[in-house]
């Protein structure tokens, strides 16, 4: 295995570990409500951390941005805004459909489209036929793994006391369509990074190495996702009258900050891994990133006891799903040789 490919896979794995656990700290918040935590998380992960990384790691950052056309800036911003809306729709879909079904639809669509759209829109010319074949088979195996994992999770939810989600039949079709819309928009953050590579190329032209040049893309793309997340948090804070919860910042401020650090750290490493993975980095890298994220989140749930009383059938489906995801990892890696 080439050193750059190995480095890309390792970085993607670490990114998946961080992303898969980035929501774990919310379990330890005490006095803050969801909207308090999400507001701090959004400001840190979408503004503070990406700008700090870009300023600290990209030389001639101001010159890079001044050299860009309006089109080069607008595309990643608009795609980032679409991803920001998908973040909100994900939370609504989980409430209306339950975690298992919503997870299967949204993460499944997001993983597949986030892998294939950059491959066929921007990278097909640089991909050899055998490589694309490996990627396509890997995507099919990945989808199978996601479906099996979500199916096992749904069985666990339905059989574990107090964790079942009752889906109301009224408006069920609308809830499914909402989840599908969310799944279509969920990979837009990867589109923002993939189709915002003109920013990274400008940073490279000004003397930055490729793995660091990608940090110039994130402040632009994430700026688009900021407005929907901030607006929804402010709406909930006003509607639920939970502004007063900010009077007790500790330790909830720490947990919210840790969420932001893990989330942005994950995408920062994913950006570096895409550079190491070469011309197919933003397609194969996204698939690997999603696989490692799903595996990490699932295994974290096992570690925290969520599967302790799950029936044997659910555990079998989970094991088969994780095996498929492992196989998909190998196939995607082979596609990038």
N, C-alpha and C positions, 0 to 999 in steps of 0.2 A: 504494500500500500504506500502511495506517495506521501511524503511528509506533510505537504499542504493539505491533502485530502484527510489525513489522520487528524491534523490540527483543526480542520473545519468541523469534522464529526465530533471531536472532543468538546470544542467550544459550543457546538449546537446542543450537545448533551447537557453541558453545564447550564446553558440557557434554558433548556427544557426543565431541568431541576428547579431553577429559580422561578420560572413562570408557573410551573405546576404547584409550587408552594406559596406563591405571592398572595393568595387570598387566605392562607391559613391564619395569619395574625388576627384577622377579624373575629376569630372565635374567642380571642382573649380580651376583647374590648369589654369594658364594664359599664360606664355611664353614658357613653356616646351612642347615638342611634346610627343607623346605616348611613343617613345623609350627612351626618357630621364627619364620619370616617371617610366617606367617598369624596367630600369636598377637599379635605386635606390631601388625600391620596391623589386626586386629580391634579391639584396645583403642583404638588411635588413631582409626580411622575410625568406630567405633560408640559411643565414649564421649567421648574427649578433644575431638576436633574439633567434633562437633555441639553439645556443651555450651558450648564456647568461642564458637562462632558465635552460639548462642542468647543467652548471657549478654551478649555484646558488642553485639548488634544489636537485641535485642528489649527495649524498655522495659517495666518492670513485669512481668517474667517470673514472679516468685514469685506475684504477684497473679493472673496469668493461670492458673497451674496450680491455685491454691487455689479458683478459681471453677468449675473443671470438675467434672462429675459422674463417678462411677465408670465409667459406661458410656462416656463420652467418652474416658476414658483407656484402658479395657480393649480397645476395638475396635482402635485402632492398635497397641497392644502385642501382641495376639494375632496380628494380621495380620503384624506384623514378625517374630514368632517363626516363622510359616509360611515367610516368605522366608528366614530363617536356616537352616531345615532344607533348603530348596531349594538353598542355597549348597553344602551338603555333598553332596547328591544329584547336583549337577552334576559335581563332581569324580569321583564314583564312576561316573557314566554315561559320562564321557569315557574312563575306563580300560576299561570293559567293552564299549563300542560303537565307540570311535574318535571323534576330534574332529568329523569331517564329519557323521556321522549324529546324534550327540548334539547337536551345535550346531543342526542343522536342526530337530529335534524340540523342543528346550527353548527356544531363542531364538525360533523361529517361534510356538509356543504362547504364550510370554511376551509377545511383541510384540502379537499379536492380542488376547489376553484383556486385557492391560493397557490397550489402547486402547478396546476395546468395552465391557468391564464398567462402568467409570466413566461411559461415555457413556449406556448404557441404564439403569443402575441409579440414578445420581444426577443426570444432566445432560440426559436426553432432553427434559425440558420446556423447557429453555432453548435447545435446538438446533432450527433451522428445517429443514424437510424437505430443501431443496436442500443445506444444509450436511451433513446426515447422509448424503446420497447421495454427496457428494464423499468423505466419510470412509470409507464402506464400499468404494467403488471404490479409494481409496488403500490401504486395508488389503489388498485382493486383490492389488494391484500390489506392495505391500510383501512379502507372502507369496511371491509369484513371485520377487522379487529375492532374498529370503533363501534360497529353495530352490535357485535357480541358483547363488548364491555358495557354498552348502554343497556342492552337487554338484561344482562345480569344485574345491573344497578337498578333497573325498574322492578325486577322481581324482588330484590332486597327491600326496596322502598315499600312495596305492597305487602310484604310479609313481616316487616319489622314494626312493632307497636309504636304508634306515635310519629312514624316517619312517612306514612303513606300520603300521597297527594291525591285528593279527590278532584277529578276533572269534571267540570260541569258540562253537560251536553249542550246547553244553550251557548251558542257562540263558539262551538268547538271548531267548526270549519274555519272561522275567522282567526282563531288562535293558531291553528296549523299554518294558515297563510302568513300570519305574522312571524312565526318561527322560520318559515321558508324565506321570507324577506330578510330577516335578520341573518340567516345563513348566507344569503347572496351578498350581503353588505359586510359581513364579518371579516373577510380577507382583504378588505380595502386598505388596511394598514400596510399589508405586504405589497399591495399594488402601489401604494404611496412611496414605499421604499424602492421597489423595483423600477417604477417609471419616473422616480425622482433621481435616478443615477446620474443625470446631467449635472446635478449639484456636486456629487462626489467626483465626477470627472473634472469639473472645474477646480475642485480642491486639489486633485492630483496634479493638474497642470501647474498649480502654484507651488508644487514641491512636497505635497503630503503623500505618505505611503498609502496604498489602497485600503489596508485594514482600518486606518484612522480616518480616511476621507469620508467614510460612511457616516461618521458622527455629525457631519454637516447637514445631512438629510433630515435627521430626526426632529430638530427644532421646527423645521418648516412643516413636515407632515403632521406632527403632533399638535401644532397650532390649530389645525382644522378640527381635530378631535376634542380640543379644549372646550369650545363653546357649548356643544350639546351636553357634555358631562357637568360643566359648571352650572348651566342653566337648570338642568334637572335637579341637581343637588340644592340649589337655591330655592327652587319651587317647593321641594319637600320640606326644607327647613322652615319656610313660611307657612305652608299648609299644616304641618304637624306641630308648629311652634316649638321647635327643638333648638333654637339658637342658644337658649340658656344652658344647654349641655356643654358648650364650649368653656363654661366657667370651671369645669373639672378636667383640665387637659391631661393630667398624668394618671395612669400610664397609657391612656388611649392615644395620646399624641404620638408616643413612641411606636405603638403597633401600627398606626396609620402611616407613619413615616417609613417603617420597615416594609410595609406593603409597597409603597412607592419605590423604594430602593430596589427591592427584588424585581418588581415589574420592569422598571427602566433598565436595570442591570441585565435582565434577560434579553431585552431587545437590543441593547448595546452589543452584547456578545453575539447575538444572532447576526447583526450587521457585520461584525468582524468575520464570523464564520462564512457568510455569503461571499466575502472577498477571497477567502482561502479555498472555497469550493469551486471557484472559477466561473466560467461563463454561464453555467446552469445554477449558480449559487442561490439566486432568489426564488427558484422553483424547487429544486431538490432540498435546499436548505430549509425552506418553509415546511415541506413534508416531514423532514426529520425533526424539526422544531416542534411540530404538532404532535408527533408520535411520542417524543420524550416528555412533552408537557402532559399528555394524557396519561402515560404510564406513571409519571411522578405523582400526579394528582390522585390517581387511583390507589397507588401503593401507600400514599400518605393517609388516605382514608382507611386502608387496612391497618396501618400502624396505629392510628388514633382510635381503633375499635369499632369503626362503622360497619365492618363486615363480620363482627364477632358472632352474631346470632343469625347470620344469613343462611338460607337453606342450601343444601348441597348443590342443587341445580344452578343456583346463582353463582356459587363459587366456581363450578365447572365452566360456566359461560365466561366468567371473568378470566379464568386461566387460559381458555382457548383464545379469547380476545387479546390478551397480553402476548400470547405466542404468535398470533398473526401480526401484531405490531412489531415484534422482534424480527419476524421474517421480512416485513415491509422495510425495516431499517436496512437490512442486508441488501435487498433489491435496489433501493434508492442509492445506496453507497456504490453498488456495482454500476449503476447507470451513470455515475459521475467519474468513473475511472478514466 
